[in-house]
Amino acid sequence: MAEPRSTMIDPAIEDLLDKVDSKFSLVTLAAKRGRQINSYFNQLGEGLGAIVPPQVSSVARKPLSIALEEIAASKVRAGVPVETAEPGEVELVEVVDSTDDPAGDPPASS
């Protein structure tokens, strides 16, 4: 029996859309988390430790691919915008602690 053809996107887009409200929130969440992961890798040598490291072990090298894997694993989700220390900057990504939601279910939409 022939092996199913793999897609270009891993994890599959259908799996990712099950974790968020819409495709627009998926794009926003993945972009924001990808920037956070990129900032984490850039500040590694400085020892600042202000940014949360990647929450999944991945063979991917690109921050956006890692962010999509985190979304598929329910490790990050879109949170309520919270004002950060810097004026005008709004945090949109909430990193989920594995002890908060043991079932790994996505948050209920309101």
N, C-alpha and C positions, 0 to 999 in steps of 0.2 A: 504494500500500500504506500502511496506517495505521501511524503511528509508535507503538511500544510505550509504554504508559502508565508514567510515572515513578512511583516509590514515594515515600513520605514520608521514608523513611530512605535517605540516601545517605552512605556506602556501604551496600550491601545487607547485611542481617543474616546471610545465608548466607556472604558473603565474610568477615565479621568472625568468625563461629564457626569458620571454617577456620583462623584464626590463633591460637586459644586452646584450652584443654582443655575448657571447659564454658561455658555461658551465665553461670554464677555468677562465674567468673574474669573473663569479659568485662566484667561490670558493675563488679566491684571494680577492675580495671585501668583502665577508662575513667573511673571516678569519681576515683580517685587521681591519674591524669594530668591530668584536668580541673582538679582543685584546684591542681596544680603550675602549669599554664598560667595559671590565674587569679592565682596569687601572682606569677608572672613579670610579668604585665601591671600588677599593682598596684605592684610595686617598680621599674618602669622608670625613673621620674624620680629615684629615690634613688641609682641607680648601684651597687647592691649586687652584682649579677651572680652570686648564689649559686644561682639556679634556671636550669635548662636551658630555652632558648626553644623555641617550637614547631618541630618538625622537618620540617613540610610547609608549602608555600605554599597558603593556603586563602582562599576568599572568605567562609567562615563567620566569624561574629563571636563565637559562643558557644564557651567553652572545651571543653565536652563534645563539640561537633561536631568541633572541631579534634583532640581526643583520639581520637575514633573514626576520623578520617581517618589519623592516625598509626598506629593499630593496623592498619588495612587496608593501609597501605603498609609494614608490618613495620618501622617505625621505633622502636617501643617494644614491650616484652614484659614479662610478669610475671617477676620475678627472685626469687632466694632472699632471704627477709627478712634484712636486715642491720641491726644496731644502728647508729643514727646518733648524732650528737654529743649530742643531747638524750635523757635517760633516758626510757624508756617509749615513744618514738616509733620505729616500724618503717617502713622504706622498702620499698615493694612494686613500684615501677616502675623498670625498667632501660631507659635510652635507648640504643638500638642505634646504634653508629657504622657508617656505610655501609661502612667498610673492614673491619669485623669479619666480616661475612657477605656477600660479594659476590653470592651467589645470591639473597639476600633470603628464604630459606626460614625457616619458623617453627622454633623450637627443638624438638628431639625430646623427647617426654614420657617421663618415667621411671617 
